[in-house]
């Protein structure tokens, strides 16, 4: 009898998301949003990923500003002078 182990999903903190910089990869964005790598690629290919995705060749990049906005964190843009 084979016993399947439940996948343990990482929980990202707000400070970790804010520390990502201006972009991240598709897999990291999908972890933050709480779904699998395969689902992320499926959504990206269909143009249905919940935040904008940039495809360059065979690689996907996710800008972090829309990701933070979707999560409701990071209040403002660092590009606007105080």
N, C-alpha and C positions, 0 to 999 in steps of 0.2 A: 504494500500500500504506500502510495506517494503522498506526502503531506506538503501542501503548498503553504509557503510563508506569506503572510500579508505584506504588501509593500509598505515600507515606512517612508512617508513623505516628509521632507524637510519643511520646516516652517520658517519663513523669512521674517526678520524683524524690520521695522521701519528704517532703522539706522543702516542695516545691511543694504536695503534697496537704495537708500540715498547715497550710499558709498559706491555704487556701481559705475558712476561716471555718466557720460552722455549716451552710451549705447551698450547693449548686451547681446548675447546670442539667443537664438530662439529657444533652446532647451532651458536656459536659465530663466527666461521670461515665463515659460510654461510652468516651471517649478514654482515660481512666485505666484502665478495665477491658480495653481493647484490642479493642473492636469498633466497627463503623460506626454512623453517625448513623441510617441507615435501620433497622438491626437494633435499635438502642436503642428507637426508637419502636414497632417491631413488638413487642418484648418488653414494653414499658410498657403498650401497649394490651391485650395478652393477660394482663397481671398476672404476667408471668414475668421481670421485670427482676431481676437477682441480689441487689439490695438494695432496701429500701423506697423507693417513689416517691410523691410527693404531687402530685395533679393539682388544679390550681385553674383552672377555665375550660379554656382550651386549652393551658395551660402545665404542664410537669412540673418539679418541684423534687426534688432528691435530698438528704436530710440527710447530712452528711459523716461523722457518727459511725459509722453502719453501714457506710459505704463504707470508712472506715479500718479497721474491725474485719474486714471481708471481706479486706482486703489484709494484715492482720496488722501494722499500723503504729499508732503513737500511743498505745501502752500503756494509758493510763488516761483517765478522764474529767476534764476540767478543772473540773467542777462539784463534785467531791469535795474538801473541804479537806485539806490536807497535815497 
